[in-house]
């Protein structure tokens, strides 16, 4: 009886340890770190600004390479897309 109880407690401790180790590994390295194809240099895509218009629509300004795109999103789909060259910033 005591041996069965100790075996159950040990099995629970091992299971919780494995879950904790997996959670730590996911936080440490994460799915984005494991799935990244390229080097950790400068990214090509950046979200510059996002503006919520109402409950269903949102404007998002993104920069792709040297071009900015204004995207109107709504109801889980793309409603409109406009592109323009990105402004040059003088430091």
BALOBA-150340 format. One line per field, with one value per atom (N, C-alpha, C, O): x, y, z; residue in one letter; residue number from 1; atom name. Coordinates in nm, 3 decimals, padded with zeros to 5 digits. Layout:
N
x <- [X:...]
y <- [Y:...]
z <- [Z:...]
rest <- [A:...]
nr <- [NUM:...]
atom <- [CA:...]
END
This chain:
91
x <- [00.082:00.000:00.087:00.066:00.184:00.274:00.360:00.389:00.401:00.481:00.402:00.457:00.274:00.189:00.172:00.172:00.156:00.142:00.270:00.264:00.385:00.513:00.535:00.586:00.496:00.509:00.421:00.464:00.300:00.210:00.263:00.256:00.317:00.373:00.496:00.513:00.581:00.698:00.657:00.716:00.556:00.508:00.452:00.473:00.380:00.326:00.438:00.432:00.541:00.654:00.728:00.766:00.747:00.815:00.730:00.784:00.599:00.511:00.511:00.522:00.500:00.503:00.639:00.646:00.746:00.879:00.892:00.950:00.839:00.843:00.761:00.803:00.644:00.561:00.632:00.632:00.691:00.764:00.885:00.912:00.957:01.072:01.030:01.098:00.919:00.869:00.824:00.848:00.760:00.717:00.838:00.838:00.940:01.062:01.128:01.169:01.138:01.201:01.123:01.182:00.990:00.908:00.923:00.928:00.929:00.951:01.090:01.107:01.188:01.327:01.354:01.409:01.317:01.348:01.226:01.240:01.110:00.985:00.969:01.067:00.847:00.822:00.881:00.922:00.887:00.943:01.093:01.147:01.162:01.305:01.339:01.442:01.252:01.276:01.240:01.297:01.146:01.097:01.159:01.130:01.244:01.304:01.398:01.486:01.380:01.463:01.592:01.699:01.582:01.698:01.771:01.730:01.882:01.956:01.877:01.784:01.916:01.844:01.894:01.938:01.888:01.927:01.806:01.710:01.812:01.699:01.587:01.609:01.467:01.351:01.305:01.322:01.247:01.197:01.062:01.028:00.983:00.846:00.834:00.873:00.780:00.761:00.622:00.575:00.555:00.428:00.462:00.513:00.433:00.466:00.362:00.395:00.234:00.127:-00.002:-00.022:-00.087:-00.216:-00.321:-00.301:-00.434:-00.541:-00.674:-00.712:-00.743:-00.874:-00.978:-00.992:-01.053:-01.156:-01.288:-01.350:-01.330:-01.449:-01.434:-01.324:-01.543:-01.534:-01.494:-01.440:-01.520:-01.490:-01.372:-01.317:-01.331:-01.229:-01.107:-01.116:-00.992:-00.864:-00.774:-00.766:-00.706:-00.605:-00.468:-00.439:-00.385:-00.250:-00.152:-00.168:-00.052:00.053:00.175:00.229:00.218:00.332:00.438:00.408:00.563:00.674:00.735:00.773:00.744:00.805:00.920:00.899:01.043:01.165:01.161:01.167:01.152:01.151:01.014:01.005:00.911:00.777:00.681:00.683:00.597:00.495:00.361:00.328:00.286:00.154:00.052:00.073:-00.058:-00.168:-00.276:-00.329:-00.307:-00.398:-00.521:-00.511:-00.637:-00.763:-00.813:-00.843:-00.822:-00.866:-01.004:-01.035:-01.085:-01.216:-01.280:-01.265:-01.350:-01.420:-01.326:-01.368:-01.200:-01.105:-01.056:-01.003:-01.074:-01.028:-00.973:-00.996:-00.901:-00.842:-00.949:-01.014:-00.969:-01.069:-01.006:-01.065:-00.886:-00.822:-00.672:-00.625:-00.596:-00.450:-00.400:-00.436:-00.318:-00.256:-00.107:-00.065:-00.026:00.120:00.180:00.130:00.289:00.364:00.507:00.531:00.605:00.742:00.754:00.686:00.839:00.858:00.931:01.021:00.893:00.963:01.105:01.132:01.195:01.335:01.346:01.290:01.419:01.437:01.581:01.675:01.596:01.731:01.767:01.700:01.873:01.910:01.968:02.002]
y <- [-00.119:00.000:00.126:00.217:00.132:00.246:00.254:00.364:00.141:00.138:00.193:00.266:00.160:00.212:00.363:00.433:00.413:00.557:00.630:00.733:00.578:00.640:00.636:00.732:00.527:00.516:00.620:00.681:00.640:00.739:00.881:00.962:00.912:01.044:01.068:01.177:00.967:00.979:01.001:01.083:00.927:00.943:01.083:01.143:01.135:01.270:01.373:01.468:01.354:01.448:01.447:01.552:01.329:01.320:01.388:01.461:01.366:01.426:01.578:01.648:01.630:01.775:01.834:01.945:01.759:01.804:01.813:01.909:01.715:01.719:01.835:01.901:01.859:01.971:02.104:02.193:02.116:02.238:02.259:02.372:02.152:02.163:02.204:02.284:02.151:02.189:02.334:02.405:02.380:02.520:02.614:02.719:02.576:02.657:02.664:02.771:02.551:02.548:02.631:02.700:02.626:02.704:02.853:02.932:02.891:03.032:03.078:03.190:02.992:03.029:03.042:03.143:02.942:02.943:02.975:03.038:02.936:02.971:02.918:02.879:02.916:02.866:02.957:02.908:03.088:03.177:03.156:03.165:03.130:03.105:02.974:02.962:02.875:02.745:02.744:02.666:02.829:02.826:02.932:02.935:03.019:03.123:03.063:02.983:03.101:03.047:03.127:03.069:03.258:03.342:03.381:03.347:03.452:03.500:03.610:03.669:03.637:03.736:03.876:03.949:03.914:04.048:04.139:04.117:04.241:04.333:04.267:04.204:04.281:04.220:04.307:04.429:04.241:04.312:04.374:04.475:04.315:04.361:04.422:04.360:04.544:04.612:04.672:04.729:04.659:04.728:04.865:04.878:04.968:05.105:05.159:05.215:05.141:05.193:05.117:05.066:05.109:05.042:05.131:05.185:05.146:05.232:05.158:05.115:05.142:05.078:05.182:05.284:05.155:05.248:05.224:05.318:05.100:05.061:04.915:04.860:04.851:04.714:04.615:04.509:04.647:04.552:04.592:04.505:04.717:04.762:04.820:04.881:04.797:04.846:04.886:04.815:04.999:05.043:05.003:05.025:04.945:04.905:04.959:04.936:05.031:05.082:04.993:04.984:04.926:04.836:04.882:04.944:04.850:04.879:04.748:04.664:04.730:04.613:04.661:04.729:04.627:04.677:04.829:04.890:04.893:05.040:05.094:05.203:05.018:05.057:05.045:04.946:05.146:05.142:05.105:05.148:05.024:04.981:05.011:04.978:05.072:05.100:04.994:04.985:04.916:04.803:04.827:04.859:04.812:04.821:04.679:04.608:04.638:04.503:04.510:04.604:04.409:04.405:04.268:04.202:04.225:04.095:03.980:03.883:03.989:03.882:03.871:03.768:03.977:03.972:04.107:04.208:04.109:04.229:04.307:04.252:04.435:04.516:04.607:04.630:04.658:04.750:04.749:04.718:04.782:04.785:04.901:04.912:04.987:05.097:05.095:05.070:05.123:05.118:05.252:05.320:05.288:05.409:05.389:05.309:05.460:05.448:05.502:05.597:05.441:05.485:05.618:05.641:05.706:05.835:05.814:05.726:05.897:05.890:05.969:06.078:05.913:05.977:06.024:05.946:06.154:06.211:06.214:06.280:06.143:06.142:06.271:06.283]
z <- [00.000:00.000:00.000:-00.081:00.090:00.096:-00.029:-00.077:-00.082:-00.205:-00.323:-00.405:-00.333:-00.441:-00.430:-00.531:-00.309:-00.287:-00.327:-00.394:-00.286:-00.322:-00.473:-00.531:-00.538:-00.683:-00.753:-00.851:-00.703:-00.763:-00.745:-00.837:-00.627:-00.600:-00.688:-00.742:-00.705:-00.790:-00.936:-01.006:-00.983:-01.121:-01.142:-01.248:-01.043:-01.053:-01.057:-01.135:-00.975:-00.974:-01.108:-01.158:-01.165:-01.295:-01.403:-01.486:-01.402:-01.501:-01.490:-01.591:-01.368:-01.349:-01.387:-01.439:-01.361:-01.402:-01.553:-01.605:-01.625:-01.771:-01.827:-01.921:-01.768:-01.813:-01.785:-01.869:-01.667:-01.633:-01.723:-01.764:-01.754:-01.844:-01.984:-02.048:-02.032:-02.164:-02.165:-02.262:-02.058:-02.050:-02.046:-02.110:-01.972:-01.966:-02.104:-02.148:-02.172:-02.304:-02.404:-02.487:-02.398:-02.489:-02.463:-02.557:-02.335:-02.302:-02.342:-02.391:-02.322:-02.349:-02.497:-02.542:-02.574:-02.716:-02.801:-02.906:-02.760:-02.824:-02.965:-03.028:-03.013:-03.148:-03.256:-03.361:-03.232:-03.334:-03.347:-03.457:-03.237:-03.244:-03.311:-03.376:-03.296:-03.357:-03.504:-03.581:-03.547:-03.684:-03.773:-03.893:-03.721:-03.802:-03.904:-03.870:-04.030:-04.137:-04.152:-04.169:-04.147:-04.173:-04.046:-03.936:-04.064:-03.947:-03.876:-03.932:-03.751:-03.672:-03.704:-03.615:-03.829:-03.872:-03.871:-03.797:-03.953:-03.963:-04.041:-04.144:-03.990:-04.054:-04.171:-04.171:-04.271:-04.388:-04.365:-04.427:-04.276:-04.254:-04.115:-04.016:-04.109:-03.981:-03.977:-04.075:-03.863:-03.843:-03.787:-03.676:-03.865:-03.825:-03.729:-03.624:-03.765:-03.680:-03.709:-03.819:-03.608:-03.622:-03.558:-03.449:-03.626:-03.577:-03.588:-03.697:-03.475:-03.476:-03.511:-03.444:-03.619:-03.663:-03.591:-03.541:-03.584:-03.509:-03.470:-03.478:-03.429:-03.380:-03.489:-03.458:-03.614:-03.722:-03.810:-03.878:-03.811:-03.906:-03.837:-03.730:-03.901:-03.848:-03.964:-04.064:-03.950:-04.045:-03.992:-03.874:-04.078:-04.038:-04.140:-04.260:-04.093:-04.179:-04.159:-04.049:-04.267:-04.259:-04.358:-04.460:-04.326:-04.416:-04.461:-04.379:-04.593:-04.653:-04.737:-04.838:-04.697:-04.760:-04.760:-04.653:-04.874:-04.880:-04.922:-04.978:-04.897:-04.939:-04.821:-04.748:-04.804:-04.701:-04.762:-04.872:-04.689:-04.737:-04.627:-04.510:-04.668:-04.578:-04.605:-04.715:-04.503:-04.518:-04.432:-04.314:-04.493:-04.421:-04.400:-04.496:-04.273:-04.238:-04.173:-04.101:-04.201:-04.139:-04.152:-04.255:-04.049:-04.049:-04.083:-04.146:-04.042:-04.066:-04.209:-04.248:-04.289:-04.427:-04.470:-04.403:-04.581:-04.636:-04.710:-04.799:-04.675:-04.741:-04.846:-04.951:-04.820:-04.912:-04.890:-04.780:-04.995:-04.987:-05.071:-05.188:-05.013:-05.085:-05.058:-04.945:-05.162:-05.147:-05.187:-05.276:-05.119:-05.150:-05.104:-05.013:-05.165:-05.117:-04.974:-04.938:-04.896:-04.758:-04.756:-04.837:-04.665:-04.656:-04.606:-04.525:-04.656:-04.609:-04.480:-04.467:-04.385:-04.255:-04.246:-04.258:-04.222:-04.207:-04.059:-03.981:-04.020:-03.877:-03.829:-03.712]
rest <- [X:X:X:X:X:X:X:X:X:X:X:X:X:X:X:X:X:X:X:X:X:X:X:X:X:X:X:X:X:X:X:X:X:X:X:X:X:X:X:X:X:X:X:X:X:X:X:X:X:X:X:X:X:X:X:X:X:X:X:X:X:X:X:X:X:X:X:X:X:X:X:X:X:X:X:X:X:X:X:X:X:X:X:X:X:X:X:X:X:X:X:X:X:X:X:X:X:X:X:X:X:X:X:X:X:X:X:X:X:X:X:X:X:X:X:X:X:X:X:X:X:X:X:X:X:X:X:X:X:X:X:X:X:X:X:X:X:X:X:X:X:X:X:X:X:X:X:X:X:X:X:X:X:X:X:X:X:X:X:X:X:X:X:X:X:X:X:X:X:X:X:X:X:X:X:X:X:X:X:X:X:X:X:X:X:X:X:X:X:X:X:X:X:X:X:X:X:X:X:X:X:X:X:X:X:X:X:X:X:X:X:X:X:X:X:X:X:X:X:X:X:X:X:X:X:X:X:X:X:X:X:X:X:X:X:X:X:X:X:X:X:X:X:X:X:X:X:X:X:X:X:X:X:X:X:X:X:X:X:X:X:X:X:X:X:X:X:X:X:X:X:X:X:X:X:X:X:X:X:X:X:X:X:X:X:X:X:X:X:X:X:X:X:X:X:X:X:X:X:X:X:X:X:X:X:X:X:X:X:X:X:X:X:X:X:X:X:X:X:X:X:X:X:X:X:X:X:X:X:X:X:X:X:X:X:X:X:X:X:X:X:X:X:X:X:X:X:X:X:X:X:X:X:X:X:X:X:X:X:X:X:X:X:X]
nr <- [1:1:1:1:2:2:2:2:3:3:3:3:4:4:4:4:5:5:5:5:6:6:6:6:7:7:7:7:8:8:8:8:9:9:9:9:10:10:10:10:11:11:11:11:12:12:12:12:13:13:13:13:14:14:14:14:15:15:15:15:16:16:16:16:17:17:17:17:18:18:18:18:19:19:19:19:20:20:20:20:21:21:21:21:22:22:22:22:23:23:23:23:24:24:24:24:25:25:25:25:26:26:26:26:27:27:27:27:28:28:28:28:29:29:29:29:30:30:30:30:31:31:31:31:32:32:32:32:33:33:33:33:34:34:34:34:35:35:35:35:36:36:36:36:37:37:37:37:38:38:38:38:39:39:39:39:40:40:40:40:41:41:41:41:42:42:42:42:43:43:43:43:44:44:44:44:45:45:45:45:46:46:46:46:47:47:47:47:48:48:48:48:49:49:49:49:50:50:50:50:51:51:51:51:52:52:52:52:53:53:53:53:54:54:54:54:55:55:55:55:56:56:56:56:57:57:57:57:58:58:58:58:59:59:59:59:60:60:60:60:61:61:61:61:62:62:62:62:63:63:63:63:64:64:64:64:65:65:65:65:66:66:66:66:67:67:67:67:68:68:68:68:69:69:69:69:70:70:70:70:71:71:71:71:72:72:72:72:73:73:73:73:74:74:74:74:75:75:75:75:76:76:76:76:77:77:77:77:78:78:78:78:79:79:79:79:80:80:80:80:81:81:81:81:82:82:82:82:83:83:83:83:84:84:84:84:85:85:85:85:86:86:86:86:87:87:87:87:88:88:88:88:89:89:89:89:90:90:90:90:91:91:91:91]
atom <- [N:CA:C:O:N:CA:C:O:N:CA:C:O:N:CA:C:O:N:CA:C:O:N:CA:C:O:N:CA:C:O:N:CA:C:O:N:CA:C:O:N:CA:C:O:N:CA:C:O:N:CA:C:O:N:CA:C:O:N:CA:C:O:N:CA:C:O:N:CA:C:O:N:CA:C:O:N:CA:C:O:N:CA:C:O:N:CA:C:O:N:CA:C:O:N:CA:C:O:N:CA:C:O:N:CA:C:O:N:CA:C:O:N:CA:C:O:N:CA:C:O:N:CA:C:O:N:CA:C:O:N:CA:C:O:N:CA:C:O:N:CA:C:O:N:CA:C:O:N:CA:C:O:N:CA:C:O:N:CA:C:O:N:CA:C:O:N:CA:C:O:N:CA:C:O:N:CA:C:O:N:CA:C:O:N:CA:C:O:N:CA:C:O:N:CA:C:O:N:CA:C:O:N:CA:C:O:N:CA:C:O:N:CA:C:O:N:CA:C:O:N:CA:C:O:N:CA:C:O:N:CA:C:O:N:CA:C:O:N:CA:C:O:N:CA:C:O:N:CA:C:O:N:CA:C:O:N:CA:C:O:N:CA:C:O:N:CA:C:O:N:CA:C:O:N:CA:C:O:N:CA:C:O:N:CA:C:O:N:CA:C:O:N:CA:C:O:N:CA:C:O:N:CA:C:O:N:CA:C:O:N:CA:C:O:N:CA:C:O:N:CA:C:O:N:CA:C:O:N:CA:C:O:N:CA:C:O:N:CA:C:O:N:CA:C:O:N:CA:C:O:N:CA:C:O:N:CA:C:O:N:CA:C:O:N:CA:C:O:N:CA:C:O:N:CA:C:O:N:CA:C:O:N:CA:C:O:N:CA:C:O:N:CA:C:O:N:CA:C:O:N:CA:C:O:N:CA:C:O]
END
